[in-house]
Amino acid sequence: MSRLVQCVLLKREAPGLDRAPYPGELGQRIYEQVSKEAWSRWITHQTMLMNEYRLTPVEPKARKFLEAEMEKFFFGPGSKAPEGFKPPAS
């Protein structure tokens, strides 16, 4: 049986993550308050940010930016796409 959390993004109870996906306090908050579905949405959004801003995750500045966007995505006003971003046509 999977662990259920009251997801801050989905605003409903949903299956939670199996472990903290990120180190530290932010990772613990995500583990306790973010569902697997919401985490999957973040991964998609993060990939878009990395591609659009041409970020390299090994660079400390890029990691700091992504961490701040992750916090906004889940616990703040939300993380926005870059100005002029057009999602690929399906």
N, C-alpha and C positions, 0 to 999 in steps of 0.2 A: 504494500500500500504506500502510495507516495504521500509525502508531507504536503499539507495545504497551507497557503499563506493568503493573507488579505493583501492582494497586489495593489501597490500604489499607482501603477500605471493603468491597469485594467479596471480598477475600482470594483473588484469582486474577488471572491475566493477562487483560487486556482492552484494547481500543483506547483510546488516550490522547487527550487534548485536542489541538487544533491549535495552541493558543497559551495562554499564561498567562491565566487568566480574571480575575485580580485583581492589583493592583500589589504590588510589594515582595516580601519574603522569603516571606510566606504564599502569594502567587500562584505563586511559583517552586516551592514544595513541592507545591502542588496540581497544577501542570503535570507534575511529575516522578512523582507517586505516586497520582494520582486518575484514574479512567477517565471516559469520556464518560457512561456509564450512571450512575456514582456522582454526577457533577456534576449530571446531570438530577434525581436524587433530592434533591440539596441545593436546587436551584431550587424544587422543589415544597415542600420543608420551609420554605425561606426565605419563600415566598409565604404559607404558613400563618402563620408567625410575624408577618409584617408585617400581615396581616389581623387576627389575634387580638389583637395588642398595639397595633394601629392606629398603626403606625410610618410615618413619612415619611422616605424614604431621603436627602432633602436635609439632614436634621438631623444634625449631628455625633454627638450622643448615640445616635441610632438606628443610624447606620453603625458606631459602635464596638460596640454591642450585637450587631449582625448579624455583624461580623467575629469577635467572641469566640465566638458560636454556631457559626460556620463552622469555626473551629479545633477546637472541641469535637466537632462533627459528624464531621469527618474524622480528627482526630489525638488526640482525647481520649475521654472516657467517652460521648460522644454528646450531641446536643442534644435536649432533651425538649420535648414539646408543653406549652402552658400548662395549669395545673391546671384540670380540668373540661372540657378540650377533647374534643369528640365529632366525629369525622370525618363528613362528609356521607354519607348513605346512598346507595348506588349504585343 
